[in-house]
Amino acid sequence: EAEVAQSPRYKITEKSQAVAFWCDPISGHATLYWYRQILGQGPELLVQFQDESVVDDSQLPKDRFSAERLKGVDSTLKIQPAELGDSAMYLCASSRMGANYNYGYTFGSGTRLTVV
Amino acid sequence: TQLLEQSPQFLSIQEGENLTVYCNSSSVFSSLQWYRQEPGEGPVLLVTVVTGGEVKKLKRLTFQFGDARKDSSLHITAAQPGDTGLYLCAGDTSGTYKYIFGTGTRLKVLA
């Protein structure tokens, strides 16, 4: 069964350092999402790509977060500098859209970030 | 702000019991999904419902979409410890196509 690949699974970094997460969506899924999830809560959208273009980054803290999907396939999410409050699970998902509705997302296993 | 409210927020039951989780909104949804998430993993899609009044079954899980497409329920029959996890409803609202997640229901099934 096709999967969304994410790496690394776990990352511990010191405050003010830079971190990067990588995601490879399901082949053929044009839409890619990065979410942040605090333990016990629902995921919060950070950025949405349609192919290589950003569709929604309204919730992305642009002073420290950046995301790219240069060839419209895999994607990288970067944080620089990391802050203590950035500790969370970072999830990547991809989806295919139907003509009238969303079929649902396939999520990767996530990256658990701990900032110390 | 569009919200998907789930209830209950937490649920701890004994193996073999039945339970129902609710997902409610004031908005109309084009489609609605249910996901289950285990600790340290990403959410896994369980079902998509599209038509008002639609009922879908997945083994011991029964999903229903409200007639007005504003609410949904998940019923689990004879719960097992393997059903333990965070259950999330999510959907895209008609007109805006903005995808939102529910507040989550954390289920623990005790052996």
Interface residues (C-beta under 8 A of the other chain):
Chain A: V4 Q6 G40 Q41 G42 P43 L45 L91 A93 G98 N100 Y101 N102 Y103 G104 Y105 T106 F107 G108 S109 G110 R112
Chain B: S30 S31 Q33 Y35 G40 E41 G42 P43 V44 L45 T48 V50 L86 L88 A90 G91 D92 Y97 Y99 F101 G102 T103 G104 R106
